[in-house]
Amino acid sequence: MIKAIVTDIEGTTSSLSFVKDVLFPYARAHLAGFVRDHADETEVKALLDDVRAEAGADLDTRQVIGQLIRWIDEDKKITPLKSLQGLIWEAGYRQGDFTGHVYRDAAENLKQWHAEGIALYVYSSGSVYAQKLLFGHSDFGDLTPLFSGYFDTHIGGKRERAAYEKIAGQLGLPAANIVFLSDIKEELDAARAAGFNTIWLTRDSVPDAQAEHRQVDSFDQIDFNQSTVNVGLRYR
């Protein structure tokens, strides 16, 4: 029986281009000013100390900014960087500089699954704060009431089996009762190794029936028959 769905964001509920062409450039452009303006605030100061610890050096403010910019350019999944990006994006959302992109099929099906009593969770390399901002300021309004919880890299890397085992533990459910949705094979591999059911989103390509994980190109192609697990995922 499917009792919970854990979904990725980029390429799954939301466009990769929104993250890469809107959010990342916005954070990069505003990072230096944000760090300089807020470096003495408790939350930001702690994150900057985490940057120094991650870099293994006692960096001054200018060097910290340079390190963060390099991580952005290298697309590093560094936890303090993700947290700082979330804080920068908050201003952008609140000022109306952009809204969080969510595919219509994702929004509609997430609402339907929630109404059917399936618990919904998010697991993304972006910080929990950034996840809540995206869904809280989405193209379809505030979607955060749909979700029972959020996970980021604090629980572990998305390509690590142990992270999914920890998620199942925190959900208090057998892994066999959980479905993980993602567009990245290695993430799906790790989730399956932990016992999760998996669905591979291929939004920009035709699903391959021979793929290692069940592929769909839209949430509309996912249907849950809660009396079963293995055959409960089918094309409509």
VMD Tcl script that draws the C-alpha trace (Angstrom):
set ca {
  {0.00 0.00 0.00}
  {1.36 3.42 -0.99}
  {1.20 5.68 2.05}
  {3.73 8.39 1.20}
  {5.29 10.10 -1.80}
  {8.69 11.77 -1.62}
  {9.36 14.05 -4.57}
  {12.39 15.80 -5.98}
  {11.94 19.37 -7.30}
  {14.27 20.18 -10.22}
  {13.13 18.39 -13.36}
  {10.34 16.69 -11.41}
  {7.80 19.13 -9.97}
  {9.54 22.13 -11.46}
  {11.47 23.15 -14.55}
  {15.24 22.79 -14.54}
  {15.42 26.04 -16.46}
  {13.67 27.94 -13.64}
  {16.34 26.87 -11.18}
  {19.27 27.27 -13.57}
  {18.13 30.38 -15.45}
  {16.29 32.28 -12.72}
  {17.17 31.19 -9.18}
  {20.89 30.47 -9.52}
  {21.74 33.68 -11.44}
  {19.67 35.73 -8.99}
  {21.52 34.27 -6.01}
  {24.90 34.75 -7.69}
  {24.16 38.37 -8.55}
  {22.99 39.23 -5.02}
  {25.32 37.05 -2.96}
  {28.15 39.50 -2.32}
  {25.85 42.31 -1.23}
  {23.78 39.97 0.93}
  {26.82 38.58 2.75}
  {28.27 42.04 3.37}
  {24.93 43.43 4.59}
  {24.05 40.51 6.87}
  {27.40 39.02 7.94}
  {26.91 40.05 11.58}
  {23.44 38.51 11.91}
  {23.39 35.31 13.97}
  {21.99 32.99 11.29}
  {24.20 34.29 8.49}
  {27.29 34.40 10.70}
  {26.80 30.72 11.56}
  {26.46 29.83 7.87}
  {29.62 31.75 6.99}
  {31.46 29.83 9.73}
  {30.15 26.63 8.12}
  {31.58 27.83 4.79}
  {34.99 28.31 6.41}
  {34.78 24.85 7.97}
  {33.82 23.30 4.63}
  {36.65 25.13 2.89}
  {39.11 24.18 5.64}
  {40.46 27.71 5.92}
  {40.00 30.85 8.04}
  {38.65 32.99 5.22}
  {37.86 36.69 5.50}
  {34.58 38.04 4.16}
  {35.95 38.73 0.68}
  {37.41 35.22 0.48}
  {34.18 33.66 1.75}
  {32.26 35.43 -1.01}
  {34.79 34.21 -3.57}
  {34.48 30.64 -2.28}
  {30.68 30.76 -2.46}
  {30.77 32.12 -6.02}
  {33.12 29.31 -7.04}
  {30.78 26.72 -5.53}
  {27.85 28.26 -7.42}
  {29.80 28.18 -10.70}
  {30.78 24.56 -10.03}
  {27.18 23.65 -9.08}
  {28.32 22.26 -5.75}
  {25.70 20.86 -3.37}
  {27.26 22.45 -0.28}
  {24.80 22.79 2.58}
  {25.74 26.32 3.84}
  {25.70 27.59 0.24}
  {22.22 26.16 -0.27}
  {21.05 27.78 2.96}
  {22.43 31.18 1.95}
  {20.84 30.89 -1.47}
  {17.51 30.26 0.24}
  {17.83 33.44 2.26}
  {18.65 35.44 -0.87}
  {15.74 33.94 -2.81}
  {13.35 34.87 -0.01}
  {13.81 38.54 -0.85}
  {13.22 37.84 -4.53}
  {9.97 35.98 -3.87}
  {8.68 38.56 -1.42}
  {9.53 41.43 -3.76}
  {7.72 39.70 -6.60}
  {10.87 39.39 -8.72}
  {9.70 35.87 -9.66}
  {7.31 33.10 -8.60}
  {8.18 29.46 -8.01}
  {7.72 27.43 -11.16}
  {5.64 24.27 -10.69}
  {4.28 22.25 -13.60}
  {0.49 22.31 -13.79}
  {0.33 18.50 -13.87}
  {2.46 18.37 -10.73}
  {0.32 20.89 -8.85}
  {-2.95 19.19 -9.82}
  {-1.83 15.67 -8.98}
  {-0.17 16.68 -5.72}
  {-3.49 18.21 -4.68}
  {-5.33 15.05 -5.69}
  {-2.94 12.71 -3.88}
  {-3.15 14.86 -0.76}
  {-6.95 14.72 -0.95}
  {-6.74 10.92 -1.22}
  {-4.82 10.79 2.06}
  {-1.33 10.08 0.71}
  {1.31 11.94 2.73}
  {3.55 14.14 0.59}
  {7.18 15.04 1.26}
  {9.94 16.90 -0.59}
  {13.58 15.84 -0.82}
  {15.84 18.24 -2.69}
  {19.46 19.36 -2.66}
  {18.12 22.88 -2.13}
  {17.63 23.83 1.51}
  {14.33 23.12 3.25}
  {13.89 26.88 3.50}
  {14.32 27.27 -0.27}
  {11.88 24.42 -0.88}
  {9.22 26.09 1.25}
  {9.78 29.40 -0.53}
  {9.32 27.83 -3.97}
  {6.12 25.99 -3.07}
  {4.88 28.85 -0.89}
  {5.19 31.36 -3.75}
  {4.39 29.04 -6.65}
  {2.64 29.81 -9.92}
  {-0.41 28.11 -8.35}
  {-0.29 29.93 -5.04}
  {0.76 28.54 -1.68}
  {1.17 24.77 -2.02}
  {2.95 24.23 1.30}
  {-0.21 22.95 3.08}
  {-0.01 19.88 0.82}
  {3.28 18.70 2.31}
  {3.84 16.87 5.57}
  {7.59 17.49 5.62}
  {10.76 18.45 3.78}
  {14.28 17.01 3.55}
  {17.54 18.45 2.23}
  {21.21 17.45 2.32}
  {21.26 17.66 6.10}
  {19.83 14.12 6.03}
  {22.43 12.97 3.49}
  {23.32 13.06 -0.19}
  {20.57 12.24 -2.66}
  {22.66 9.51 -4.27}
  {23.29 7.78 -0.94}
  {21.16 4.82 0.15}
  {21.54 5.79 3.80}
  {19.70 9.08 3.22}
  {16.57 7.27 2.05}
  {16.80 4.82 4.94}
  {16.86 7.81 7.30}
  {13.87 9.37 5.53}
  {11.87 6.16 5.87}
  {12.83 6.07 9.54}
  {11.65 9.64 10.10}
  {8.40 8.93 8.24}
  {7.90 5.86 10.42}
  {6.95 3.78 7.40}
  {8.35 0.68 5.71}
  {10.25 1.73 2.58}
  {7.92 -0.49 0.52}
  {5.07 1.93 1.32}
  {6.94 4.95 -0.05}
  {7.38 6.16 -3.63}
  {10.26 8.42 -4.67}
  {9.89 10.65 -7.75}
  {12.98 12.06 -9.46}
  {14.53 12.82 -12.84}
  {17.98 11.50 -11.83}
  {18.77 7.80 -12.23}
  {21.46 7.72 -9.53}
  {19.02 9.15 -6.98}
  {16.43 6.57 -7.96}
  {19.04 3.82 -7.70}
  {19.83 4.87 -4.13}
  {16.15 5.06 -3.20}
  {15.44 1.63 -4.67}
  {18.43 0.18 -2.80}
  {16.77 1.43 0.39}
  {13.55 -0.36 -0.59}
  {11.56 2.56 -2.02}
  {9.30 2.30 -5.05}
  {10.64 4.63 -7.76}
  {9.32 6.63 -10.71}
  {11.63 8.39 -13.17}
  {10.36 11.70 -14.61}
  {11.54 12.27 -18.20}
  {9.84 15.54 -18.97}
  {11.86 16.36 -22.08}
  {12.01 12.90 -23.61}
  {9.77 9.96 -24.44}
  {9.58 7.39 -21.60}
  {11.60 4.23 -22.18}
  {9.64 1.11 -21.28}
  {12.93 -0.78 -20.86}
  {14.48 1.68 -18.39}
  {15.65 0.45 -14.99}
  {13.00 2.56 -13.26}
  {9.43 3.15 -14.38}
  {9.48 6.26 -16.58}
  {6.76 8.87 -17.15}
  {6.94 12.31 -18.74}
  {4.15 13.82 -16.65}
  {2.52 13.40 -13.26}
  {-0.68 12.72 -15.21}
  {0.75 9.31 -16.13}
  {1.07 8.26 -12.49}
  {-1.80 6.47 -10.81}
  {-1.73 4.87 -7.39}
  {-3.78 1.76 -6.68}
  {-3.38 1.72 -2.92}
  {-4.29 -1.94 -2.62}
  {-1.02 -2.85 -4.35}
  {2.52 -1.62 -4.66}
  {4.19 -3.22 -7.65}
  {1.26 -2.90 -10.07}
  {-0.17 0.23 -8.56}
  {1.79 2.50 -10.89}
  {0.38 2.54 -14.36}
  {-0.18 4.73 -17.41}
  {-3.60 6.29 -17.64}
}
mol new
graphics top color blue
foreach p $ca { graphics top sphere $p radius 0.5 }
foreach p [lrange $ca 0 end-1] q [lrange $ca 1 end] { graphics top cylinder $p $q radius 0.2 }
display resetview
